[in-house]
Amino acid sequence: MENFDYGLSLEELKKRTNKDYLTDKKMLTEDSKEYQNLDENDKIALKHLVKAAYILETINERLDNRKNLPFKNWLNEKIKENDERAILTKILYDAQKGMCAIDTETNKINLEKNTFELKGKGFYPEDLGVSEFHLILIKMLNENKIDEVRKILNQRSVIERKDDELIAIDYIDYFKKDFELMADELIKASKISTNPDFNEFLKLQADALLKADPMLDAYADKQWAELQDTPLEFTITRENYHDEMTETVVENSELKALLDKFNITPISKDALGGRVGIVNKKGTEALLEIKNYLPKLASLMPFNNEYEQNINPNGSGETKQTMVDVDLVAITGDVGEFRGGITLAENLPNNDKLSLTIGGGRRNVYHRQIRVADPIKLQKRLDNVLDKSQHQFYLDEADHWFTIGHENAHSLGPNKGTENLGKYTSIIEENKADMASLAFVDDLYKMGYYKEEQRVQIIVTFVCDCFLKSKPTLSQAHRVRTVMQNYFLLKEGAYNLTPDNKIHVNIEKVVPAAYKMLEKIIKVQMQGSYSEAEKYVQENFIWTDEMEIIANKLKEVNKTLNGRVISTLAEKLLAE
């Protein structure tokens, strides 16, 4: 067995695993009414889906860092010896689902002394640097090995060395045995689950896990995106926010010219996550109310006649967008990692997926258990950072309303051509989704979707939540865009700090500022230029004195550094 060394002291481990510093997100329990009310056949199917999701977690651990599983095995052996550091380290490992992560204050957490996060994560060889990577690709392209490079730069391959070159191995082939086990669980679930459409999806997804054919994923994605009235939810999430190696190729002018010559579009590699849950009917009905407004919002997007969107702005044809509110049983792999935070919802498949080219739509899944907040902690935060006169306008539920707008906004704007933005692609896409959600608050109010009170609550809640405890790194797309938006809103006079350093939102200035920023975002996405994207981000990714003042005030009332998911029902089903 490989030997490792602890990255954190016992004192630091005790601090980070203390309840004051480690927050819990609790998934469904065995006695929850959502589970108890399930049909008995769906309960059996749920067990198989949970098992499939946890197999996927071990796959993603290896995609995240090739040393993750050996390190976890080492920890488990140390735990048998009752090693306190091993016990506490394992708590953090399970929470962040890997050796290397980042906490809520942007501190890098390396649970092993000699292991650090790599640009290529576990997708690329550990000893491969950016310069060598570029040189190898240039050499291969000059030797006319075009197909090989195309495979290296796609989103579903693991890269290995072969002599002085690189080879790409499709995920399905690289993790063949694991995916076969997953497929078996999905087939078992499909034979007993009560919903025929859901069962058909499970069969298609199982097929896609047995053969390295992206089109099989497309068929499964297309069926998944059409699911609306199902009792259960199962998703394999595939999002490419973490691969910082692939996205560097557009920064090398010689390599970029060769890629353009051979019509190769580099796409960062997908991390894999699993989601298992029970669809909440009441919550889903509320989500679906926005669907009829989406074509109108598409028509309100800046420069909307100059690009193609996933939503038809003319209102003709079907709006291919389903939405479900889900009570979570398990979130594994990428979707369940607590690394500075955890996602409230997802809009999938992303624009790089084949299903969108064969007539498939997109689907929003909202995470009910993740959006539960502690009212006492929330009030302490408001008392410390928000102008007392505006407390009446802050509503935690308004964050959910805003998130609905954010997720649907991913289907608005240019649906292709943004890959050349390199490491800024995800930052700008998340920025677009936020600003579109905010920019259309007044329009949706005028259309009757929001009440006046909701309009104000969304605006004040968003601005108040636009403050972080620390300046993020460029690799944190979601947090970088938050700083950019904060800076832009300040510059536009959408908020100011009171004499006692509390946030005061200038409510009527917020929506116009958001639309102004949205126009800038869409221009950058339409241009598809790395240099223009870099310029835009650098102009707005500015940590101001105001942000630092509020960050320190947030730290006074919020000690949380790490978080974890508690999945008691899932653990019981796994053991059966």
RODO-2510 file (C-alpha; in nm, 4 decimals, decimal comma):
residues 576
     n   res          X          Y          Z
     1     m     0,0000     0,0000     0,0000
     2     e     0,1196     0,3491    -0,0888
     3     n     0,2164     0,5659     0,2083
     4     f     0,0987     0,9222     0,2554
     5     d     0,1443     1,2071     0,5007
     6     y    -0,1213     1,4271     0,6583
     7     g    -0,1640     1,7731     0,5119
     8     l    -0,3368     1,9279     0,8139
     9     s    -0,2343     1,9307     1,1779
    10     l    -0,4505     1,7647     1,4409
    11     e    -0,5402     2,1090     1,5760
    12     e    -0,6514     2,2287     1,2327
    13     l    -0,8493     1,9095     1,1723
    14     k    -1,0319     1,9458     1,5033
    15     k    -1,1217     2,3028     1,4147
    16     r    -1,2466     2,2254     1,0648
    17     t    -1,4587     1,9303     1,1760
    18     n    -1,6130     2,1201     1,4673
    19     k    -1,9841     2,1927     1,4152
    20     d    -1,9169     2,5676     1,4212
    21     y    -1,6909     2,5370     1,1154
    22     l    -1,8463     2,2385     0,9348
    23     t    -2,2024     2,2838     0,8101
    24     d    -2,4332     1,9905     0,7321
    25     k    -2,6724     1,9588     0,4383
    26     k    -2,9179     1,6834     0,5262
    27     m    -3,0722     1,4673     0,2557
    28     l    -3,3929     1,2653     0,2997
    29     t    -3,4185     1,0237     0,5909
    30     e    -3,5930     0,6867     0,6005
    31     d    -3,8850     0,8291     0,7973
    32     s    -3,9430     1,1245     0,5620
    33     k    -4,2941     1,1443     0,4218
    34     e    -4,1524     1,1754     0,0705
    35     y    -3,9933     0,8322     0,0974
    36     q    -4,2730     0,6720     0,2971
    37     n    -4,5319     0,7792     0,0378
    38     l    -4,3427     0,6192    -0,2520
    39     d    -4,4854     0,3141    -0,4248
    40     e    -4,3096     0,0018    -0,2967
    41     n    -4,1712    -0,0734    -0,6441
    42     d    -4,0241     0,2755    -0,6663
    43     k    -3,8601     0,2221    -0,3279
    44     i    -3,6860    -0,0842    -0,4677
    45     a    -3,5863     0,1070    -0,7814
    46     l    -3,4512     0,3870    -0,5628
    47     k    -3,2137     0,1429    -0,3956
    48     h    -3,0610     0,0481    -0,7318
    49     l    -3,0322     0,4120    -0,8366
    50     v    -2,8484     0,5015    -0,5162
    51     k    -2,6037     0,2173    -0,5716
    52     a    -2,5410     0,3369    -0,9269
    53     a    -2,4767     0,6925    -0,8041
    54     y    -2,2157     0,5789    -0,5523
    55     i    -2,0334     0,3710    -0,8136
    56     l    -2,0166     0,6914    -1,0161
    57     e    -1,8653     0,8692    -0,7166
    58     t    -1,5617     0,6400    -0,7196
    59     i    -1,5175     0,7084    -1,0910
    60     n    -1,5215     1,0830    -1,0373
    61     e    -1,2767     1,0563    -0,7477
    62     r    -1,0241     0,9203    -0,9972
    63     l    -1,1082     1,1902    -1,2524
    64     d    -1,0553     1,4494    -0,9808
    65     n    -0,7133     1,3238    -0,8670
    66     r    -0,5427     0,9952    -0,9482
    67     k    -0,4218     0,9669    -0,5882
    68     n    -0,7657     1,0075    -0,4301
    69     l    -0,8574     0,6407    -0,3952
    70     p    -0,5134     0,5226    -0,2764
    71     f    -0,5205     0,8009    -0,0183
    72     k    -0,8722     0,7062     0,0926
    73     n    -0,7654     0,3419     0,1304
    74     w    -0,4653     0,4531     0,3369
    75     l    -0,6935     0,6582     0,5600
    76     n    -0,9241     0,3618     0,6129
    77     e    -0,6292     0,1487     0,7260
    78     k    -0,5186     0,4228     0,9652
    79     i    -0,8727     0,4468     1,1011
    80     k    -0,8551     0,0791     1,1910
    81     e    -0,5598     0,1748     1,4126
    82     n    -0,7816     0,4388     1,5769
    83     d    -0,5620     0,7180     1,4392
    84     e    -0,7430     1,0410     1,5317
    85     r    -0,5940     1,2401     1,2434
    86     a    -0,7127     0,9740     1,0005
    87     i    -1,0653     0,9817     1,1434
    88     l    -1,0903     1,3598     1,1159
    89     t    -0,9178     1,3742     0,7760
    90     k    -1,1677     1,1207     0,6420
    91     i    -1,4553     1,3456     0,7507
    92     l    -1,3155     1,6272     0,5381
    93     y    -1,2267     1,3929     0,2508
    94     d    -1,5856     1,2645     0,2379
    95     a    -1,7190     1,6198     0,2584
    96     q    -1,5146     1,7636    -0,0280
    97     k    -1,4946     1,4243    -0,2021
    98     g    -1,1229     1,4360    -0,2620
    99     m    -0,7822     1,5275    -0,1272
   100     c    -0,7659     1,8813    -0,2650
   101     a    -1,0311     2,1493    -0,2427
   102     i    -1,0981     2,5060    -0,1386
   103     d    -1,2961     2,6320     0,1610
   104     t    -1,5507     2,9128     0,1949
   105     e    -1,2718     3,1653     0,2594
   106     t    -1,0748     3,0591    -0,0514
   107     n    -0,8090     2,8743     0,1467
   108     k    -0,6669     2,5748    -0,0389
   109     i    -0,7216     2,2537     0,1554
   110     n    -0,4739     1,9750     0,0761
   111     l    -0,5420     1,6763     0,2975
   112     e    -0,2148     1,5112     0,1926
   113     k     0,1126     1,6937     0,2526
   114     n     0,2726     1,6305    -0,0874
   115     t    -0,0367     1,6347    -0,3104
   116     f    -0,1703     1,9481    -0,4767
   117     e    -0,4486     2,0229    -0,7180
   118     l    -0,3361     2,0030    -1,0812
   119     k    -0,4652     2,1968    -1,3808
   120     g    -0,5353     1,8680    -1,5507
   121     k    -0,6944     1,7153    -1,2402
   122     g    -0,7040     1,3366    -1,2945
   123     f    -0,7909     1,3736    -1,6613
   124     y    -0,4261     1,4164    -1,7628
   125     p    -0,0975     1,2554    -1,6499
   126     e     0,0230     1,4052    -1,3211
   127     d     0,3604     1,5050    -1,4663
   128     l     0,2198     1,6825    -1,7719
   129     g     0,2684     2,0599    -1,7631
   130     v     0,0967     2,3180    -1,9824
   131     s     0,4019     2,3949    -2,1994
   132     e     0,4764     2,0290    -2,2722
   133     f     0,1071     1,9673    -2,3395
   134     h     0,1021     2,2386    -2,6048
   135     l     0,4264     2,1200    -2,7644
   136     i     0,2999     1,7624    -2,7905
   137     l    -0,0267     1,8742    -2,9535
   138     i     0,1590     2,0975    -3,2011
   139     k     0,3903     1,8086    -3,2917
   140     m     0,0974     1,5700    -3,3401
   141     l    -0,0946     1,8165    -3,5577
   142     n     0,2114     1,8849    -3,7712
   143     e     0,2384     1,5093    -3,8195
   144     n    -0,1260     1,5066    -3,9363
   145     k    -0,2527     1,3148    -3,6320
   146     i    -0,5700     1,5191    -3,6391
   147     d    -0,8192     1,2612    -3,5168
   148     e    -0,5977     1,1733    -3,2212
   149     v    -0,5783     1,5394    -3,1136
   150     r    -0,9527     1,5782    -3,1593
   151     k    -1,0059     1,2910    -2,9158
   152     i    -0,7571     1,4379    -2,6684
   153     l    -0,9440     1,7689    -2,6666
   154     n    -1,2943     1,6322    -2,6222
   155     q    -1,4935     1,6299    -2,3001
   156     r    -1,5157     1,2555    -2,2344
   157     s    -1,1618     1,1194    -2,2419
   158     v    -0,8825     1,0351    -2,0001
   159     i    -0,5346     1,1098    -2,1329
   160     e    -0,2284     0,8882    -2,1008
   161     r     0,1278     0,9087    -2,2292
   162     k     0,2396     0,6890    -2,5185
   163     d     0,6073     0,7274    -2,6033
   164     d     0,6533     1,0996    -2,6768
   165     e     0,2863     1,1557    -2,7533
   166     l    -0,0517     1,1412    -2,5793
   167     i    -0,3453     0,9089    -2,6323
   168     a    -0,7099     0,9568    -2,5383
   169     i    -0,9188     0,6796    -2,3836
   170     d    -1,2947     0,7267    -2,3678
   171     y    -1,4385     0,7329    -2,0136
   172     i    -1,6492     0,4283    -2,0875
   173     d    -1,3462     0,2196    -2,1866
   174     y    -1,1217     0,3586    -1,9129
   175     f    -1,3687     0,2717    -1,6353
   176     k    -1,5276    -0,0234    -1,8131
   177     k    -1,5955    -0,2476    -1,5109
   178     d    -1,7380     0,0350    -1,3013
   179     f    -1,9731     0,1493    -1,5749
   180     e    -2,0869    -0,2090    -1,6316
   181     l    -2,1816    -0,2314    -1,2637
   182     m    -2,3672     0,1000    -1,2915
   183     a    -2,5530    -0,0153    -1,6008
   184     d    -2,6601    -0,3322    -1,4223
   185     e    -2,8131    -0,1282    -1,1384
   186     l    -2,9969     0,0972    -1,3838
   187     i    -3,1403    -0,2006    -1,5712
   188     k    -3,2635    -0,3490    -1,2428
   189     a    -3,4283    -0,0180    -1,1550
   190     s    -3,5889     0,0066    -1,5002
   191     k    -3,7576    -0,3314    -1,4542
   192     i    -3,9462    -0,2250    -1,1430
   193     s    -3,9899     0,1535    -1,1402
   194     t    -4,3529     0,2545    -1,1986
   195     n    -4,3034     0,5169    -1,4707
   196     p    -4,2556     0,3882    -1,8301
   197     d    -4,0876     0,7052    -1,9581
   198     f    -3,8403     0,7029    -1,6701
   199     n    -3,7716     0,3342    -1,7318
   200     e    -3,7000     0,4014    -2,0973
   201     f    -3,4504     0,6690    -1,9953
   202     l    -3,2772     0,4289    -1,7550
   203     k    -3,2405     0,1716    -2,0317
   204     l    -3,0955     0,4295    -2,2694
   205     q    -2,8589     0,5535    -1,9997
   206     a    -2,7492     0,1966    -1,9275
   207     d    -2,6737     0,1468    -2,2981
   208     a    -2,4602     0,4619    -2,2926
   209     l    -2,2544     0,3207    -2,0049
   210     l    -2,1718     0,0023    -2,1935
   211     k    -2,0342     0,1384    -2,5192
   212     a    -1,8034     0,4335    -2,5909
   213     d    -2,0410     0,6091    -2,8278
   214     p    -2,1314     0,9763    -2,7590
   215     m    -2,4526     0,9354    -2,9598
   216     l    -2,5798     0,6859    -2,7022
   217     d    -2,5383     0,9586    -2,4407
   218     a    -2,7316     1,1895    -2,6718
   219     y    -3,0273     0,9512    -2,6890
   220     a    -3,0291     0,9174    -2,3102
   221     d    -2,9956     1,2932    -2,2581
   222     k    -3,2790     1,3621    -2,5001
   223     q    -3,5121     1,1241    -2,3161
   224     w    -3,4046     1,2592    -1,9754
   225     a    -3,4698     1,6197    -2,0803
   226     e    -3,8291     1,5270    -2,1724
   227     l    -3,9125     1,3739    -1,8334
   228     q    -4,1667     1,5810    -1,6422
   229     d    -4,4170     1,3698    -1,4486
   230     t    -4,2010     1,1025    -1,2881
   231     p    -4,1898     1,0025    -0,9205
   232     l    -3,8111     0,9519    -0,9181
   233     e    -3,5115     1,1510    -1,0362
   234     f    -3,1798     1,0089    -1,1532
   235     t    -2,9143     1,2136    -1,3280
   236     i    -2,5581     1,1668    -1,4381
   237     t    -2,4364     1,5259    -1,4375
   238     r    -2,1608     1,6080    -1,6851
   239     e    -2,0186     1,9588    -1,6522
   240     n    -1,6754     2,0864    -1,7509
   241     y    -1,5935     2,3562    -1,4956
   242     h    -1,2873     2,1915    -1,3412
   243     d    -1,0491     2,1062    -1,6251
   244     e    -0,8013     2,3949    -1,6429
   245     m    -0,5639     2,2129    -1,8789
   246     t    -0,7731     2,1766    -2,1943
   247     e    -0,8864     2,5373    -2,1825
   248     t    -0,5235     2,6622    -2,2045
   249     v    -0,4862     2,5592    -2,5685
   250     v    -0,6580     2,8747    -2,6965
   251     e    -0,3897     3,0834    -2,5217
   252     n    -0,1109     2,9439    -2,7451
   253     s    -0,1288     3,1316    -3,0769
   254     e     0,0599     2,8665    -3,2772
   255     l    -0,1531     2,5840    -3,1397
   256     k    -0,4739     2,7845    -3,1779
   257     a    -0,3955     2,8492    -3,5451
   258     l    -0,3470     2,4753    -3,6052
   259     l    -0,6696     2,3889    -3,4246
   260     d    -0,8581     2,6393    -3,6394
   261     k    -0,6920     2,5029    -3,9534
   262     f    -0,8117     2,1505    -3,8769
   263     n    -1,1497     2,2646    -3,7412
   264     i    -1,0893     2,1248    -3,3920
   265     t    -1,2949     2,2791    -3,1123
   266     p    -1,1353     2,2136    -2,7723
   267     i    -1,3907     2,1248    -2,5045
   268     s    -1,2882     2,0954    -2,1402
   269     k    -1,3387     1,7565    -1,9833
   270     d    -1,6502     1,6607    -1,7900
   271     a    -1,6490     1,5831    -1,4227
   272     l    -1,9194     1,3303    -1,3360
   273     g    -2,1838     1,3557    -1,0665
   274     g    -2,4832     1,1523    -0,9592
   275     r    -2,8188     1,2792    -0,8359
   276     v    -3,0945     1,0588    -0,6919
   277     g    -3,4167     1,1982    -0,5550
   278     i    -3,7930     1,2035    -0,5310
   279     v    -3,9774     1,4589    -0,7412
   280     n    -4,1762     1,7067    -0,5329
   281     k    -4,5039     1,7648    -0,7184
   282     k    -4,6040     2,0899    -0,5465
   283     g    -4,2633     2,2476    -0,5897
   284     t    -4,2516     2,1378    -0,9528
   285     e    -4,5886     2,2969    -1,0299
   286     a    -4,4542     2,6296    -0,9044
   287     l    -4,1447     2,5984    -1,1248
   288     l    -4,3436     2,5322    -1,4398
   289     e    -4,5240     2,8652    -1,4182
   290     i    -4,2270     3,0414    -1,5835
   291     k    -4,2194     2,8135    -1,8874
   292     n    -4,4734     3,0161    -2,0870
   293     y    -4,2647     3,3314    -2,0395
   294     l    -3,9395     3,1895    -2,1796
   295     p    -3,9990     3,2765    -2,5507
   296     k    -4,0712     3,6366    -2,4495
   297     l    -3,7537     3,6506    -2,2405
   298     a    -3,5590     3,5119    -2,5371
   299     s    -3,6927     3,7994    -2,7469
   300     l    -3,5746     4,0478    -2,4809
   301     m    -3,2154     3,9215    -2,4821
   302     p    -2,9644     4,1784    -2,6125
   303     f    -2,8857     4,1438    -2,9865
   304     n    -3,1195     3,8404    -2,9995
   305     n    -3,1500     3,8519    -3,3804
   306     e    -2,7753     3,7937    -3,4227
   307     y    -2,7454     3,4411    -3,2798
   308     e    -2,9368     3,1197    -3,2217
   309     q    -3,0815     3,0414    -2,8771
   310     n    -3,2030     2,7177    -2,7198
   311     i    -3,5392     2,8867    -2,6639
   312     n    -3,7207     3,0118    -2,9752
   313     p    -3,7810     3,3878    -2,9284
   314     n    -4,0693     3,3818    -3,1780
   315     g    -4,2764     3,1629    -2,9500
   316     s    -4,3304     2,9132    -3,2320
   317     g    -4,2779     2,5455    -3,1703
   318     e    -4,2407     2,3654    -2,8404
   319     t    -4,0323     2,5193    -2,5621
   320     k    -3,8000     2,2282    -2,4947
   321     q    -3,7408     2,2949    -2,1276
   322     t    -3,8638     2,0705    -1,8468
   323     m    -3,8303     2,1537    -1,4769
   324     v    -3,8542     1,9553    -1,1544
   325     d    -3,8145     2,0315    -0,7872
   326     v    -3,6464     1,7365    -0,6192
   327     d    -3,6164     1,6101    -0,2633
   328     l    -3,2667     1,4688    -0,2604
   329     v    -3,1729     1,1203    -0,1448
   330     a    -2,8114     1,1318    -0,2654
   331     i    -2,5798     1,3661    -0,4537
   332     t    -2,2475     1,2050    -0,5385
   333     g    -1,9296     1,2867    -0,7251
   334     d    -1,9064     1,6308    -0,8817
   335     v    -2,2573     1,7434    -0,7887
   336     g    -2,2098     1,6493    -0,4225
   337     e    -1,8656     1,8020    -0,3620
   338     f    -1,8691     2,0730    -0,0974
   339     r    -1,5845     2,2922    -0,2188
   340     g    -1,6567     2,6439    -0,1054
   341     g    -2,0247     2,5707    -0,1584
   342     i    -2,2694     2,3352    -0,3242
   343     t    -2,5071     2,3857    -0,6138
   344     l    -2,8734     2,4835    -0,5685
   345     a    -2,9860     2,3656    -0,9130
   346     e    -2,8606     2,2601    -1,2555
   347     n    -2,9664     2,3227    -1,6147
   348     l    -2,8510     2,0346    -1,8366
   349     p    -2,7399     1,9168    -2,0894
   350     n    -2,4890     2,1925    -2,1612
   351     n    -2,4387     2,3379    -2,5084
   352     d    -2,1478     2,1061    -2,5894
   353     k    -2,3652     1,7946    -2,5683
   354     l    -2,4814     1,6084    -2,8802
   355     s    -2,8430     1,5711    -2,7668
   356     l    -2,9051     1,9362    -2,8497
   357     t    -2,8107     1,8639    -3,2120
   358     i    -3,0715     1,5854    -3,2511
   359     g    -3,3707     1,7839    -3,1298
   360     g    -3,3221     1,7378    -2,7577
   361     g    -3,4121     1,9995    -2,5001
   362     r    -3,2855     2,0953    -2,1570
   363     r    -3,4013     2,0224    -1,8055
   364     n    -3,3725     2,2136    -1,4797
   365     v    -3,3465     2,0196    -1,1541
   366     y    -3,3741     2,2124    -0,8266
   367     h    -3,2317     2,0835    -0,4985
   368     r    -3,4758     2,1333    -0,2127
   369     q    -3,2492     2,0155     0,0694
   370     i    -2,9620     2,2435    -0,0354
   371     r    -3,1682     2,5616    -0,0106
   372     v    -3,2691     2,5069     0,3531
   373     a    -3,1196     2,7883     0,5645
   374     d    -3,0826     2,8383     0,9401
   375     p    -3,3106     3,1353     1,0264
   376     i    -3,1108     3,2298     1,3358
   377     k    -2,7802     3,2443     1,1464
   378     l    -2,9511     3,4309     0,8636
   379     q    -3,0822     3,7006     1,0988
   380     k    -2,7374     3,7468     1,2535
   381     r    -2,5956     3,8009     0,9055
   382     l    -2,8603     4,0581     0,8163
   383     d    -2,8075     4,2442     1,1430
   384     n    -2,4392     4,2703     1,0664
   385     v    -2,4396     4,3646     0,6970
   386     l    -2,7756     4,4976     0,5693
   387     d    -2,9308     4,8399     0,6314
   388     k    -3,1966     4,7848     0,9000
   389     s    -3,4582     4,9662     0,6912
   390     q    -3,4244     4,7011     0,4185
   391     h    -3,4459     4,3893     0,6351
   392     q    -3,8157     4,3761     0,5472
   393     f    -3,7235     4,3165     0,1828
   394     y    -3,4784     4,0304     0,2393
   395     l    -3,6379     3,6873     0,1950
   396     d    -3,4468     3,3605     0,1757
   397     e    -3,7101     3,2156    -0,0589
   398     a    -3,6360     3,5001    -0,3018
   399     d    -3,2981     3,3367    -0,3654
   400     h    -3,4879     3,0341    -0,4985
   401     w    -3,6988     3,2574    -0,7241
   402     f    -3,3805     3,4168    -0,8534
   403     t    -3,2231     3,0749    -0,9108
   404     i    -3,5219     2,9754    -1,1253
   405     g    -3,4436     3,2742    -1,3465
   406     h    -3,0721     3,1912    -1,3450
   407     e    -3,1161     2,8304    -1,4554
   408     n    -3,3592     2,9204    -1,7319
   409     a    -3,1246     3,1965    -1,8473
   410     h    -2,8664     2,9314    -1,9345
   411     s    -3,1016     2,8474    -2,2233
   412     l    -3,0941     3,2098    -2,3432
   413     g    -2,8200     3,3875    -2,5364
   414     p    -2,5703     3,2371    -2,7857
   415     n    -2,5859     2,8581    -2,7759
   416     k    -2,2550     2,7977    -2,9519
   417     g    -1,9203     2,9557    -3,0285
   418     t    -1,8163     3,0378    -2,6720
   419     e    -1,5592     2,7569    -2,6401
   420     n    -1,2805     2,9882    -2,7574
   421     l    -1,3160     3,1961    -2,4407
   422     g    -1,0900     2,9412    -2,2698
   423     k    -1,0701     2,9666    -1,8909
   424     y    -1,3220     3,2501    -1,8972
   425     t    -1,5976     3,0467    -2,0676
   426     s    -1,7680     2,9258    -1,7502
   427     i    -1,7190     3,2537    -1,5628
   428     i    -1,8918     3,4490    -1,8377
   429     e    -2,1695     3,1925    -1,8818
   430     e    -2,2520     3,2038    -1,5103
   431     n    -2,2314     3,5843    -1,5226
   432     k    -2,4801     3,5815    -1,8113
   433     a    -2,7266     3,3603    -1,6254
   434     d    -2,7188     3,5825    -1,3164
   435     m    -2,7546     3,9090    -1,5032
   436     a    -3,0347     3,7809    -1,7268
   437     s    -3,2263     3,6603    -1,4221
   438     l    -3,1867     4,0025    -1,2595
   439     a    -3,2344     4,2071    -1,5775
   440     f    -3,5772     4,0557    -1,6456
   441     v    -3,7233     4,0945    -1,2963
   442     d    -3,9141     4,4078    -1,3970
   443     d    -4,0337     4,2527    -1,7239
   444     l    -4,1655     3,9472    -1,5434
   445     y    -4,3360     4,1758    -1,2907
   446     k    -4,5081     4,3650    -1,5734
   447     m    -4,6108     4,0336    -1,7315
   448     g    -4,7710     3,9261    -1,4036
   449     y    -4,5253     3,6518    -1,3070
   450     y    -4,3915     3,8397    -1,0022
   451     k    -4,5863     4,0522    -0,7582
   452     e    -4,4446     4,3948    -0,6650
   453     e    -4,3324     4,2628    -0,3269
   454     q    -4,1503     3,9705    -0,4901
   455     r    -3,9773     4,2050    -0,7334
   456     v    -3,8269     4,4098    -0,4499
   457     q    -3,7415     4,1000    -0,2451
   458     i    -3,5485     3,9440    -0,5344
   459     i    -3,3520     4,2634    -0,5956
   460     v    -3,2558     4,3271    -0,2331
   461     t    -3,1857     3,9609    -0,1587
   462     f    -2,9641     3,9254    -0,4665
   463     v    -2,7526     4,2315    -0,3920
   464     c    -2,7127     4,1349    -0,0266
   465     d    -2,6086     3,7829    -0,1272
   466     c    -2,3571     3,9243    -0,3755
   467     f    -2,0964     3,9575    -0,1009
   468     l    -1,8402     3,6868    -0,0218
   469     k    -1,6181     3,6152     0,2767
   470     s    -1,3028     3,6390     0,0652
   471     k    -1,1760     3,7081    -0,2849
   472     p    -1,1953     3,3888    -0,4927
   473     t    -0,9431     3,2463    -0,7358
   474     l    -1,0021     3,2510    -1,1115
   475     s    -1,0749     2,8782    -1,1037
   476     q    -1,3963     2,9423    -0,9050
   477     a    -1,6264     3,0445    -1,1893
   478     h    -1,9375     3,0915    -0,9762
   479     r    -1,7598     3,3111    -0,7218
   480     v    -1,5579     3,5118    -0,9705
   481     r    -1,8772     3,6187    -1,1454
   482     t    -2,0191     3,7239    -0,8069
   483     v    -1,7277     3,9642    -0,7521
   484     m    -1,7618     4,0976    -1,1081
   485     q    -2,1308     4,1657    -1,0578
   486     n    -2,0735     4,3269    -0,7210
   487     y    -1,8147     4,5609    -0,8717
   488     f    -2,0388     4,6512    -1,1662
   489     l    -2,3405     4,7197    -0,9427
   490     l    -2,1288     4,9425    -0,7185
   491     k    -1,9943     5,1312    -1,0196
   492     e    -2,3498     5,1846    -1,1464
   493     g    -2,4711     5,3110    -0,8083
   494     a    -2,6988     5,0115    -0,7480
   495     y    -2,5843     4,9972    -0,3855
   496     n    -2,3714     5,1861    -0,1371
   497     l    -2,2505     5,1402     0,2181
   498     t    -2,4126     5,3422     0,4955
   499     p    -2,1996     5,5399     0,7468
   500     d    -2,2046     5,2332     0,9762
   501     n    -2,0889     5,0089     0,6874
   502     k    -2,4155     4,8349     0,6077
   503     i    -2,5336     4,7518     0,2549
   504     h    -2,8056     4,9824     0,1245
   505     v    -2,9636     4,8736    -0,2042
   506     n    -3,0693     5,1503    -0,4438
   507     i    -3,3546     4,9365    -0,5700
   508     e    -3,4499     5,1203    -0,8898
   509     k    -3,0913     5,1220    -1,0194
   510     v    -3,0325     4,7472    -0,9949
   511     v    -3,2264     4,6130    -1,2946
   512     p    -3,0964     4,8743    -1,5434
   513     a    -2,7409     4,8022    -1,4265
   514     a    -2,7983     4,4283    -1,4733
   515     y    -2,9235     4,4756    -1,8298
   516     k    -2,6270     4,6983    -1,9102
   517     m    -2,3871     4,4292    -1,7889
   518     l    -2,5852     4,1635    -1,9780
   519     e    -2,5303     4,3554    -2,3017
   520     k    -2,1544     4,3515    -2,2424
   521     i    -2,1615     3,9783    -2,1667
   522     i    -2,3522     3,8888    -2,4832
   523     k    -2,1127     4,0935    -2,6955
   524     v    -1,8186     3,8991    -2,5528
   525     q    -1,9922     3,5647    -2,6111
   526     m    -2,0786     3,6621    -2,9688
   527     q    -1,7199     3,7700    -3,0418
   528     g    -1,5806     3,4370    -2,9219
   529     s    -1,2425     3,6000    -2,8603
   530     y    -1,0186     3,4872    -2,5768
   531     s    -0,8509     3,8270    -2,5529
   532     e    -1,1843     4,0117    -2,5348
   533     a    -1,3080     3,7695    -2,2681
   534     e    -0,9901     3,8229    -2,0678
   535     k    -1,0233     4,1997    -2,0971
   536     y    -1,3876     4,1889    -1,9845
   537     v    -1,3154     3,9724    -1,6808
   538     q    -1,0099     4,1722    -1,5765
   539     e    -1,2061     4,4973    -1,5992
   540     n    -1,4692     4,3681    -1,3594
   541     f    -1,2978     4,1142    -1,1348
   542     i    -1,1989     4,3796    -0,8829
   543     w    -1,2139     4,3273    -0,5078
   544     t    -1,3137     4,6643    -0,3653
   545     d    -1,2800     4,8205    -0,0212
   546     e    -1,6566     4,7796     0,0168
   547     m    -1,6292     4,4064    -0,0467
   548     e    -1,3460     4,3729     0,2042
   549     i    -1,5442     4,5595     0,4723
   550     i    -1,8497     4,3351     0,4291
   551     a    -1,6314     4,0219     0,4026
   552     n    -1,4879     4,0917     0,7464
   553     k    -1,8355     4,1543     0,8862
   554     l    -1,9562     3,8241     0,7375
   555     k    -1,6672     3,6382     0,9008
   556     e    -1,7722     3,7815     1,2369
   557     v    -2,1056     3,5971     1,2247
   558     n    -2,0279     3,3007     0,9992
   559     k    -1,7402     3,0702     1,0955
   560     t    -1,8248     2,7997     0,8393
   561     l    -1,5206     2,6843     0,6438
   562     n    -1,6340     2,3486     0,5074
   563     g    -1,9561     2,1564     0,4568
   564     r    -2,0768     1,8030     0,4024
   565     v    -2,3785     1,6115     0,2811
   566     i    -2,5528     1,3807     0,5319
   567     s    -2,7365     1,1028     0,3423
   568     t    -2,8875     0,8646     0,5979
   569     l    -3,1529     0,7133     0,3698
   570     a    -2,8985     0,6596     0,0930
   571     e    -2,6572     0,4894     0,3328
   572     k    -2,9339     0,2545     0,4489
   573     l    -3,0253     0,1645     0,0896
   574     l    -2,6590     0,1054     0,0069
   575     a    -2,6305    -0,1447     0,2880
   576     e    -2,9291    -0,3529     0,1723
***
